[in-house]
């Protein structure tokens, strides 16, 4: 009887050890994936920020009286540039939301700038503007893809922290790890934009 109990205990202990062994590195690996995905999102935001001054300068040459829209783009870009983004932002819902709100304002201002271009046939035909617009559209697509990838890596990380056995392993080996923030659409982005002339 003692032998049977010993075998059962050995199997249970072996199973627990195997569970911990197979999951003990998941949290740090997934955390690094989240950080890498977030870095790619920031990389695409930086690409957009680098293109904006050239786009604004090109539009300014053709549409100098559209000062309000150009000012909004410049101010939104400056606001985004003033935010200090650290890895801790991923664990701070308020800071994450503020960062995303600033990026949303910049996207909105850029959309208005592109609508301004519709009023100026010469601007639409300018090869520099067309190249910048194409680069900016490509960047917006890259931002979308980088956000999607980030959302996916955060999902994997959060699932590891919230499901068994990952939850047990994390609570034992990584008790300070918490669920990370992900993107959510701003309420105004749910409405279709209106274009008026």
N, C-alpha and C positions, 0 to 999 in steps of 0.2 A: 504494500500500500504506500509506504514511504517512497519507494522508487517511482511509482506512478505520479505521486504529488510532485516529486523532484523533477520529473520529466516535464510535467505540465508547467511548473514554475519556470523551468529553463526555457520552454517554448515561449511563454508569455514575456519573460525578460528579454529573450532574443528578439522577439517581435518589436518590443518597445525600443530596443537598441537600434534595430534596423530602421524603424520609423524615424528616429532621431538622426541616424546617420544619413538617410536619404534626403532629409529635409533641412538639415542644419545649415547648409549654405544657401538655401533658396532666398532667404530674406536679404542678405547682403548682395547677392547676384541681381535680384529684382530691383533692389534699391539703386544699384549702379545703372541698371537699364533705364529706370525712371530719370535719373540725373542726366544720362546721355540723351534721352528723348527730349528732356527739357532744354538742354543745351542746343539741340537742333532747332527747337522752336525759337529760342533766343537768336540763333544764327540767322534765321529767316527774318525775324523782326529787324535785326541789324541791317540786313541786306536792303530791306524796305526803307529804313531810315537813311541809309546812304544814298538811295536813289532819289529821295524826295527833294533835296535842294536843287538837283539838276532839273527835275520835272517842274518845280515851282518857277525856276529861272526861265525855262523855256516858255511856259504859259504866260509868265509876267511880260515877256517881250511882246506877245500878241494881244493879251487881254489885260492891259494895265489898269483898266477901270473896274476889274473884278477883285478889287483889293480885299473885300471882306472874306471871300473864299480863300484867297491866298494867305491871308492873316490867320484864318482858322487852321489851315494845314500847318503853317509854321508854328503856331502856338501848340497844337496837338503834338507835333513832333518834339517840341521842346519839353513838353510835359512828360512824355514818354522817356526822353533822354535824362530827365532829372531823377527818375526813379532808380534807386539802387536795388538791383535784383541779386539776391543771394540764394544759395540752396535752401535756406531756412524758410523762404517764401512758400515753398511747396508744402510746408507743414503749418503755415499761418493762413487760415481762411480769409481774414480781413485784408492782409497784404496781397494775397493772390487775387482777390476780387478787385482791389484797387488797380493792380497792374493790368488785369484784363479789361477793366473799364477804360483805362487810358489807351490801351491798344484799340479798343472798340471806337473810341472817339476819333482816333487817327484814321481808322478805316472809313468811318463816316465822312470825315473831312475830305479824304481822298476820293470818295465816291462823288461828293459835290464838285470837286475839282474836275473829275472826268466829265460830269454833266456840263460844266462850263465849256469844255472843249467842243461840245456839240454846237455851240453858238458861233464858233469861229472856223469857217471853212478853210482859211489859210493855215490855221494852226493844225487842223486835222490832216492837212496835206504835207506839213513839215516833216521831213524824214527824221530829224532829231526827236521831235515829239512822238512820232510813231514808234521809234525805237525805244524811247523811255516808257511809253505806255505799254508796249509789249513786255518790256522787262518787269514793269510793275505788276502787270496781270500775271506773269509767270511767277513772280514773288508771292503774290496773294495765293496762287495755287499751291506753291511750296509751303506756305504758312498753313494752309488747310491740311495738307498731307502730314506736316510735322505735328500739328495738333492732334490729328487722328492717331498717329503713332504714339504720341504721348498719352492720349486717353487709353489706348490699348495697354501700354506698359503699366500705367497706374492701376488699371483694372486687374492685371495679373498680380501686381504687388499687393493691392488691397485684398484680393481674394486669398492670397497666401496668409495674410494677417487675420482674416476673418473666418477661415474654414479649418476644419480638423484634417490632418494633424498639424498643419502649418501654424495654426493658432497656438497650439501647445508648445511647439518648438520655439516660436517667437516669444511667447511669454516667459519661457525658461532661459533662452539664450540672448534674446534681444528685447528686454522688457521696455526699453525707451522708444522703440519703434511705434509709430502711429500711422493711421490711415492717411494717405496723401490726398490733396485737393486735385480736382480735375476741372476741365473747362465746362462752362455752362453758357448758353446763349443769353445775351442781354435781352430784356423784354422788348425793346424797340426793334431788335433784329427779327422778330417774329412777323413784323409788318412788311409788306412789299413796298419797296421804295417808289415814290412817285416822281415822274419826270415831267416838268412843265417848262414851257418856253415863253 
